[in-house]
Amino acid sequence: VKSIKKMGYCNNDKCPLGGKVERSKMVYCTRCSVAYYCSRDCQEAAWSDHREDCKERAEENAKFEQEMWIRDQIQCSGAFVIRGDFVSVLATATICICLYYIIAVFHRLW
């Protein structure tokens, strides 16, 4: 049903269009990528209300991206983590080479 236009809602509570707009014409907050607006003017008008949520979401997004990058580095190096709650590893590919020996030591102590 491609002929039906998909609609979205503007995050500005005081939107002059009533908040409902075609999704393909909407703009979004590039900092948090969560809030959508019908226009740049609505985005600017809603900034004072959106600012705190935006900051929290942006920090969460950055933390998630960093965790995914670290996980990818560990997986790419062939390293593995046993009992992630006991041994938390923040490693890059170069550190992962030593990870095997660290896990072996923890196994003996555990």
DSSP file with accessible surface (Angstrom, degrees, kcal/mol):
  #  RESIDUE AA STRUCTURE BP1 BP2  ACC     N-H-->O    O-->H-N    N-H-->O    O-->H-N    TCO  KAPPA ALPHA  PHI   PSI    X-CA   Y-CA   Z-CA
    1    1 A V    >         0   0  141      0, 0.0     3,-0.8     0, 0.0     0, 0.0   0.000 360.0 360.0 360.0  65.0    0.0    0.0    0.0
    2    2 A K  T 3   +     0   0  208      1,-0.2     0, 0.0     3,-0.0     0, 0.0   0.649 360.0  69.5 -75.2 -16.0    2.6    2.5   -1.2
    3    3 A S  T 3  S+     0   0  109      2,-0.1     2,-0.5     0, 0.0    -1,-0.2   0.732  80.1  88.3 -76.6 -18.4    0.0    5.1   -2.2
    4    4 A I  S <  S-     0   0  113     -3,-0.8     2,-0.3     1,-0.0     0, 0.0  -0.678  80.5-132.1 -82.2 125.0   -0.9    5.7    1.5
    5    5 A K        -     0   0  133     -2,-0.5     2,-0.4     1,-0.1    -2,-0.1  -0.586  16.2-125.9 -79.4 135.3    1.4    8.4    2.9
    6    6 A K        -     0   0  140     -2,-0.3    17,-2.7     1,-0.0    18,-0.4  -0.676  27.2-152.5 -82.7 132.6    2.9    7.6    6.3
    7    7 A M  E     -A   22   0A  85     -2,-0.4     2,-0.3    15,-0.3    15,-0.2  -0.746  12.8-174.1-108.8 151.5    2.3   10.3    8.9
    8    8 A G  E     -A   21   0A   9     13,-3.5    13,-2.8    -2,-0.3     2,-0.4  -0.836  22.9-113.6-133.9 172.3    4.3   11.3   11.9
    9    9 A Y  E     -A   20   0A 150     -2,-0.3    27,-0.3    11,-0.2     2,-0.2  -0.934  23.2-124.4-115.7 135.2    3.9   13.6   14.8
   10   10 A C        -     0   0   12      9,-3.2    27,-0.3    -2,-0.4     5,-0.1  -0.533  13.3-140.3 -72.5 136.1    5.9   16.8   15.5
   11   11 A N  S    S+     0   0   74     25,-2.7     2,-0.7    -2,-0.2    26,-0.1   0.529  76.7 100.6 -76.9  -5.6    7.5   16.8   18.9
   12   12 A N    >   -     0   0   13     24,-0.2     3,-1.5     1,-0.2    -2,-0.1  -0.730  63.6-155.9 -82.6 116.0    6.7   20.5   19.4
   13   13 A D  T 3  S+     0   0  148     -2,-0.7    -1,-0.2     1,-0.3    -2,-0.0   0.767  94.0  49.6 -62.0 -25.3    3.7   20.7   21.6
   14   14 A K  T 3  S+     0   0  171     28,-0.1    -1,-0.3    -3,-0.0    -3,-0.1  -0.037  78.0 155.3-105.5  32.1    2.8   24.1   20.2
   15   15 A C    X   -     0   0   15     -3,-1.5     3,-1.4     1,-0.2     5,-0.1  -0.358  41.2-144.4 -62.9 128.4    3.1   23.0   16.5
   16   16 A P  T 3  S+     0   0  114      0, 0.0    -1,-0.2     0, 0.0    -2,-0.0   0.727  98.1  59.1 -69.2 -17.2    1.0   25.3   14.3
   17   17 A L  T >  S-     0   0  116      1,-0.0     3,-0.5     2,-0.0    -2,-0.1   0.386 120.9-104.8 -90.7   4.6    0.2   22.4   12.0
   18   18 A G  T <   -     0   0   66     -3,-1.4     3,-0.1     1,-0.2    -3,-0.1   0.512  57.5 -83.8  84.4   2.1   -1.4   20.4   14.8
   19   19 A G  T 3  S+     0   0    8      1,-0.2    -9,-3.2   -10,-0.1     2,-0.5   0.172  99.4 113.4  91.2 -19.4    1.6   18.1   15.0
   20   20 A K  E <   +A    9   0A 111     -3,-0.5     2,-0.3   -11,-0.2   -11,-0.2  -0.787  37.8 154.6 -95.9 125.3    0.6   15.7   12.2
   21   21 A V  E     -A    8   0A  18    -13,-2.8   -13,-3.5    -2,-0.5     2,-0.2  -0.976  51.3 -88.6-146.0 153.9    2.9   15.7    9.2
   22   22 A E  E >   -A    7   0A  43     -2,-0.3     3,-1.5   -15,-0.2     4,-0.3  -0.458  38.6-134.2 -64.6 129.9    4.0   13.4    6.4
   23   23 A R  G >  S+     0   0  136    -17,-2.7     3,-1.5     1,-0.3    -1,-0.1   0.838 100.1  62.1 -60.6 -34.3    7.0   11.5    7.7
   24   24 A S  G 3  S+     0   0   96    -18,-0.4    -1,-0.3     1,-0.3   -17,-0.1   0.741 105.6  48.4 -67.0 -17.9    9.1   12.0    4.5
   25   25 A K  G <  S+     0   0  142     -3,-1.5    -1,-0.3     2,-0.1    -2,-0.2   0.406  90.6 107.3-100.4   1.3    9.0   15.8    5.1
   26   26 A M    <   -     0   0   24     -3,-1.5     2,-0.3    -4,-0.3    12,-0.2  -0.438  55.9-147.5 -82.2 155.2   10.0   15.7    8.8
   27   27 A V  E     -B   37   0B  54     10,-2.8    10,-3.5    -2,-0.1     2,-0.3  -0.840  14.3-152.4-113.7 156.5   13.3   16.7   10.2
   28   28 A Y  E     -B   36   0B 109     -2,-0.3     2,-0.5     8,-0.3     8,-0.2  -0.883  28.0 -92.4-129.9 162.7   14.9   15.1   13.3
   29   29 A C     >  -     0   0    5      6,-2.4     4,-2.3    -2,-0.3     5,-0.2  -0.598  30.5-158.8 -72.6 118.3   17.3   16.1   16.0
   30   30 A T  T  4 S+     0   0  114     -2,-0.5    -1,-0.2     1,-0.2     0, 0.0   0.677  86.2  60.5 -75.7 -15.1   20.8   15.1   14.8
   31   31 A R  T  4 S+     0   0  121      1,-0.1    -1,-0.2    -3,-0.0    -2,-0.0   0.932 126.7   9.0 -77.3 -46.2   22.1   15.0   18.3
   32   32 A C  T  4 S-     0   0    1      3,-0.1    -2,-0.2    29,-0.0    -1,-0.1   0.625  83.4-144.4-108.8 -19.3   19.9   12.3   19.8
   33   33 A S  S  < S+     0   0   64     -4,-2.3    -3,-0.1     2,-0.1     3,-0.1   0.731  77.6  91.4  60.9  24.6   18.1   11.1   16.6
   34   34 A V        +     0   0   69     -5,-0.2     2,-0.4     1,-0.1    -1,-0.1   0.753  63.5  73.0-113.0 -42.9   14.9   10.5   18.6
   35   35 A A        -     0   0    0     -6,-0.1    -6,-2.4    15,-0.1     2,-0.3  -0.631  61.5-164.4 -85.4 130.7   12.8   13.7   18.3
   36   36 A Y  E     -B   28   0B 104     -2,-0.4   -25,-2.7   -27,-0.3     2,-0.3  -0.876   5.1-171.2-114.3 147.3   11.1   14.5   15.0
   37   37 A Y  E     -B   27   0B   3    -10,-3.5   -10,-2.8    -2,-0.3     3,-0.1  -0.944  32.0-129.1-136.9 155.9    9.7   17.9   13.9
   38   38 A C  S    S-     0   0   18     -2,-0.3     2,-0.3   -12,-0.2    -1,-0.1   0.765  91.3  -3.6 -76.2 -24.3    7.6   19.2   11.0
   39   39 A S  S  > S-     0   0   42    -12,-0.1     4,-1.9     1,-0.1    -1,-0.2  -0.976  72.6-101.5-158.0 168.5   10.1   22.0   10.3
   40   40 A R  H  > S+     0   0  147     -2,-0.3     4,-2.5     1,-0.2     5,-0.2   0.864 119.8  58.3 -63.9 -34.6   13.3   23.6   11.5
   41   41 A D  H  > S+     0   0  119      1,-0.2     4,-2.3     2,-0.2    -1,-0.2   0.916 106.5  46.9 -63.1 -43.0   11.2   26.4   13.1
   42   42 A C  H  > S+     0   0    4      2,-0.2     4,-2.0     1,-0.2    -1,-0.2   0.887 110.2  54.0 -65.6 -37.1    9.3   23.9   15.2
   43   43 A Q  H  X S+     0   0   28     -4,-1.9     4,-0.6     1,-0.2    -2,-0.2   0.934 110.9  45.1 -62.5 -44.9   12.6   22.2   16.2
   44   44 A E  H >< S+     0   0  110     -4,-2.5     3,-0.7     1,-0.2     4,-0.4   0.894 111.9  52.6 -65.5 -39.2   14.0   25.6   17.4
   45   45 A A  H 3< S+     0   0   63     -4,-2.3     3,-0.3     1,-0.2     4,-0.2   0.848 113.3  43.8 -66.3 -32.6   10.8   26.4   19.2
   46   46 A A  H >X S+     0   0    4     -4,-2.0     4,-2.1     1,-0.2     3,-0.7   0.488  85.9  97.9 -91.1  -2.2   10.9   23.1   21.1
   47   47 A W  H <X S+     0   0   81     -3,-0.7     4,-2.3    -4,-0.6    -1,-0.2   0.882  77.5  55.8 -58.5 -40.7   14.6   23.2   21.9
   48   48 A S  H 34 S+     0   0   83     -4,-0.4     4,-0.4    -3,-0.3    -1,-0.2   0.883 114.4  40.5 -62.6 -34.6   14.2   24.5   25.4
   49   49 A D  H <4 S+     0   0  102     -3,-0.7     4,-0.4    -4,-0.2    -1,-0.2   0.823 119.9  44.9 -78.8 -32.5   11.9   21.6   26.3
   50   50 A H  H  X S+     0   0   13     -4,-2.1     4,-2.8     1,-0.2     5,-0.2   0.704  88.4  89.7 -85.6 -19.3   13.9   19.0   24.5
   51   51 A R  H  X S+     0   0  112     -4,-2.3     4,-2.2     1,-0.2    -1,-0.2   0.855  89.1  42.3 -52.0 -52.4   17.4   20.1   25.6
   52   52 A E  H  > S+     0   0  116     -4,-0.4     4,-2.0     1,-0.2    -1,-0.2   0.927 117.0  46.7 -66.8 -44.2   17.6   17.9   28.8
   53   53 A D  H  > S+     0   0   75     -4,-0.4     4,-2.7     1,-0.2     5,-0.2   0.899 111.4  53.9 -61.5 -40.0   16.1   14.8   27.2
   54   54 A C  H  X S+     0   0    0     -4,-2.8     4,-2.8     2,-0.2     5,-0.2   0.920 106.9  50.2 -61.1 -44.7   18.4   15.3   24.2
   55   55 A K  H  X S+     0   0   94     -4,-2.2     4,-2.2    -5,-0.2    -1,-0.2   0.934 112.7  46.4 -61.4 -45.5   21.5   15.4   26.4
   56   56 A E  H  X S+     0   0  100     -4,-2.0     4,-2.3     1,-0.2    -2,-0.2   0.925 114.7  46.7 -63.7 -44.7   20.6   12.2   28.2
   57   57 A R  H  X S+     0   0   78     -4,-2.7     4,-2.7     1,-0.2    -1,-0.2   0.895 110.8  52.1 -66.0 -38.9   19.7   10.3   25.0
   58   58 A A  H  X S+     0   0   20     -4,-2.8     4,-2.4    -5,-0.2    -1,-0.2   0.904 110.6  48.3 -64.2 -40.5   22.9   11.5   23.3
   59   59 A E  H  X S+     0   0  114     -4,-2.2     4,-2.5    -5,-0.2    -2,-0.2   0.911 112.0  49.3 -65.7 -41.0   25.0   10.2   26.2
   60   60 A E  H  X S+     0   0  124     -4,-2.3     4,-2.6     2,-0.2    -2,-0.2   0.915 111.4  49.5 -63.0 -42.6   23.2    6.9   26.1
   61   61 A N  H  X S+     0   0   67     -4,-2.7     4,-2.6     2,-0.2    -2,-0.2   0.904 111.4  48.8 -62.5 -42.6   23.7    6.6   22.4
   62   62 A A  H  X S+     0   0   62     -4,-2.4     4,-2.3     2,-0.2    -2,-0.2   0.914 112.1  48.5 -64.6 -42.2   27.4    7.4   22.7
   63   63 A K  H  X S+     0   0  128     -4,-2.5     4,-2.5     2,-0.2    -2,-0.2   0.927 112.2  49.0 -63.8 -43.5   27.8    4.8   25.5
   64   64 A F  H  X S+     0   0  106     -4,-2.6     4,-2.5     1,-0.2    -2,-0.2   0.929 110.8  50.0 -61.7 -45.0   26.0    2.2   23.4
   65   65 A E  H  X S+     0   0  123     -4,-2.6     4,-2.3     1,-0.2    -1,-0.2   0.899 111.1  49.5 -61.3 -40.4   28.1    2.9   20.4
   66   66 A Q  H  X S+     0   0  123     -4,-2.3     4,-2.5     2,-0.2    -1,-0.2   0.924 111.1  49.1 -65.6 -42.7   31.3    2.6   22.5
   67   67 A E  H  X S+     0   0   92     -4,-2.5     4,-2.6     1,-0.2    -2,-0.2   0.899 111.6  49.2 -63.0 -40.9   30.1   -0.7   24.0
   68   68 A M  H  X S+     0   0   48     -4,-2.5     4,-2.5     2,-0.2    -1,-0.2   0.903 110.4  51.0 -66.1 -37.8   29.3   -2.1   20.5
   69   69 A W  H  X S+     0   0  128     -4,-2.3     4,-2.3     2,-0.2    -2,-0.2   0.937 111.7  47.0 -63.9 -45.2   32.7   -1.0   19.2
   70   70 A I  H  X S+     0   0   23     -4,-2.5     4,-2.4     2,-0.2    -2,-0.2   0.929 111.8  50.8 -62.8 -43.7   34.5   -2.7   22.1
   71   71 A R  H  X S+     0   0  128     -4,-2.6     4,-2.6     1,-0.2    -1,-0.2   0.919 110.1  50.0 -61.0 -41.3   32.4   -5.8   21.6
   72   72 A D  H  X S+     0   0   76     -4,-2.5     4,-2.6     1,-0.2    -1,-0.2   0.895 109.6  51.2 -63.4 -40.0   33.3   -5.9   17.9
   73   73 A Q  H  X S+     0   0   48     -4,-2.3     4,-1.4     2,-0.2     6,-0.2   0.911 111.5  47.0 -64.0 -41.9   37.0   -5.5   18.7
   74   74 A I  H  X>S+     0   0   21     -4,-2.4     5,-1.3     1,-0.2     4,-0.5   0.935 114.6  46.5 -66.1 -44.1   36.8   -8.4   21.1
   75   75 A Q  H ><5S+     0   0  116     -4,-2.6     3,-1.0     1,-0.2    -2,-0.2   0.898 110.7  52.7 -65.9 -38.5   34.9  -10.6   18.7
   76   76 A C  H 3<5S+     0   0  106     -4,-2.6    -1,-0.2     1,-0.2    -2,-0.2   0.806 106.3  53.6 -67.9 -28.2   37.3   -9.7   15.8
   77   77 A S  H 3<5S-     0   0   49     -4,-1.4    -1,-0.2    -3,-0.2    -2,-0.2   0.570 111.2-119.2 -84.4  -8.4   40.3  -10.7   17.8
   78   78 A G  T <<5 +     0   0   62     -3,-1.0    -3,-0.2    -4,-0.5    -2,-0.1   0.549  67.5 138.8  83.5   5.3   39.0  -14.1   18.6
   79   79 A A      < -     0   0   22     -5,-1.3     2,-0.3    -6,-0.2    -1,-0.3  -0.392  34.9-159.6 -79.5 161.5   39.0  -13.4   22.3
   80   80 A F        -     0   0  106     16,-0.1     2,-0.5    -3,-0.1    23,-0.1  -0.965  10.7-137.1-139.8 158.3   36.2  -14.5   24.6
   81   81 A V        -     0   0   56     -2,-0.3     2,-0.5     8,-0.0     3,-0.3  -0.967  12.7-157.0-120.4 126.9   35.0  -13.5   28.1
   82   82 A I  S    S+     0   0   62     -2,-0.5     5,-0.3     1,-0.3     4,-0.1  -0.891  77.2   2.0-103.7 134.2   34.0  -16.1   30.7
   83   83 A R  S >> S-     0   0  123     -2,-0.5     4,-2.5     3,-0.1     3,-1.7   0.988  71.4-164.3  54.7  68.3   31.6  -15.0   33.4
   84   84 A G  T 34 S+     0   0   49     -3,-0.3    -1,-0.1     1,-0.3    -2,-0.1   0.747  85.7  58.7 -55.5 -26.7   31.2  -11.4   32.2
   85   85 A D  T 34 S+     0   0  142      1,-0.1    -1,-0.3     3,-0.1     3,-0.2   0.807 112.8  39.2 -74.3 -24.6   29.8  -10.4   35.6
   86   86 A F  T <4 S+     0   0  104     -3,-1.7     2,-0.6     1,-0.3    -2,-0.2   0.857 124.5  34.5 -90.5 -39.7   33.0  -11.5   37.3
   87   87 A V  S  < S-     0   0   16     -4,-2.5     2,-0.6    -5,-0.3    -1,-0.3  -0.935  70.3-168.2-119.6 107.9   35.5  -10.3   34.7
   88   88 A S        -     0   0  110     -2,-0.6     2,-0.5    -3,-0.2    -3,-0.1  -0.862  11.1-163.8 -98.4 129.3   34.6   -7.1   33.0
   89   89 A V        +     0   0   30     -2,-0.6     2,-0.6    -5,-0.1    -2,-0.0  -0.941  20.8 179.4-120.7 123.5   36.9   -6.5   30.0
   90   90 A L        +     0   0  142     -2,-0.5     2,-0.4   -16,-0.0    -2,-0.0  -0.946  35.3 150.8-116.0 103.5   37.3   -3.3   28.2
   91   91 A A        -     0   0    3     -2,-0.6     2,-0.2   -21,-0.1   -17,-0.2  -0.966  40.1-144.5-139.5 151.7   39.9   -4.1   25.6
   92   92 A T     >  -     0   0   51     -2,-0.4     4,-1.9   -19,-0.1     3,-0.4  -0.545  49.5 -89.2-100.0 177.6   41.0   -3.3   22.1
   93   93 A A  H  > S+     0   0   41      1,-0.2     4,-0.6     2,-0.2    -1,-0.0   0.858 126.7  53.3 -60.5 -33.7   42.4   -5.8   19.7
   94   94 A T  H >4 S+     0   0  106      1,-0.2     3,-0.6     2,-0.2     4,-0.4   0.885 110.0  46.6 -71.2 -34.3   46.0   -5.4   21.0
   95   95 A I  H >> S+     0   0   86     -3,-0.4     3,-1.3     1,-0.2     4,-0.7   0.813  98.5  71.7 -75.3 -28.7   45.0   -6.0   24.6
   96   96 A C  H 3X S+     0   0    7     -4,-1.9     4,-0.7     1,-0.3     3,-0.4   0.762  83.9  68.7 -60.9 -24.7   42.9   -9.1   23.6
   97   97 A I  H << S+     0   0  128     -4,-0.6     3,-0.4    -3,-0.6     4,-0.3   0.909 105.0  41.7 -60.9 -36.8   46.1  -11.0   22.9
   98   98 A C  H <> S+     0   0   72     -3,-1.3     4,-1.7    -4,-0.4     3,-0.4   0.606  93.7  86.2 -84.4 -11.2   46.8  -11.0   26.6
   99   99 A L  H  X S+     0   0    5     -4,-0.7     4,-2.6    -3,-0.4     5,-0.2   0.859  80.1  61.1 -61.0 -38.1   43.2  -11.7   27.6
  100  100 A Y  H  X S+     0   0  145     -4,-0.7     4,-2.0    -3,-0.4    -1,-0.2   0.924 106.5  45.9 -56.1 -44.2   43.6  -15.5   27.3
  101  101 A Y  H  > S+     0   0  162     -3,-0.4     4,-2.0    -4,-0.3    -1,-0.2   0.884 110.8  52.7 -69.4 -36.7   46.3  -15.4   30.0
  102  102 A I  H  X S+     0   0   73     -4,-1.7     4,-2.3     2,-0.2    -2,-0.2   0.935 110.0  48.1 -64.8 -43.7   44.2  -13.2   32.3
  103  103 A I  H  X S+     0   0   10     -4,-2.6     4,-2.4     1,-0.2    -2,-0.2   0.904 108.5  54.7 -64.7 -39.8   41.2  -15.5   32.0
  104  104 A A  H  X S+     0   0   26     -4,-2.0     4,-1.8    -5,-0.2    -1,-0.2   0.918 108.4  49.0 -60.3 -41.0   43.4  -18.5   32.8
  105  105 A V  H  X S+     0   0   74     -4,-2.0     4,-2.0     1,-0.2    -2,-0.2   0.935 110.7  49.9 -64.3 -44.1   44.6  -16.8   36.0
  106  106 A F  H  X S+     0   0   74     -4,-2.3     4,-2.1     1,-0.2    -1,-0.2   0.880 107.1  55.8 -63.9 -35.1   41.1  -16.0   37.1
  107  107 A H  H  < S+     0   0   84     -4,-2.4    -1,-0.2     1,-0.2    -2,-0.2   0.912 108.0  47.9 -62.4 -41.0   40.1  -19.6   36.4
  108  108 A R  H  < S+     0   0  208     -4,-1.8    -1,-0.2     1,-0.2    -2,-0.2   0.876 115.3  44.7 -67.6 -37.6   42.8  -20.9   38.8
  109  109 A L  H  <        0   0  139     -4,-2.0    -1,-0.2    -5,-0.1    -2,-0.2   0.778 360.0 360.0 -75.4 -28.1   41.7  -18.4   41.5
  110  110 A W     <        0   0  157     -4,-2.1    -3,-0.2    -5,-0.2    -2,-0.2   0.847 360.0 360.0 -82.6 360.0   38.0  -19.1   41.0
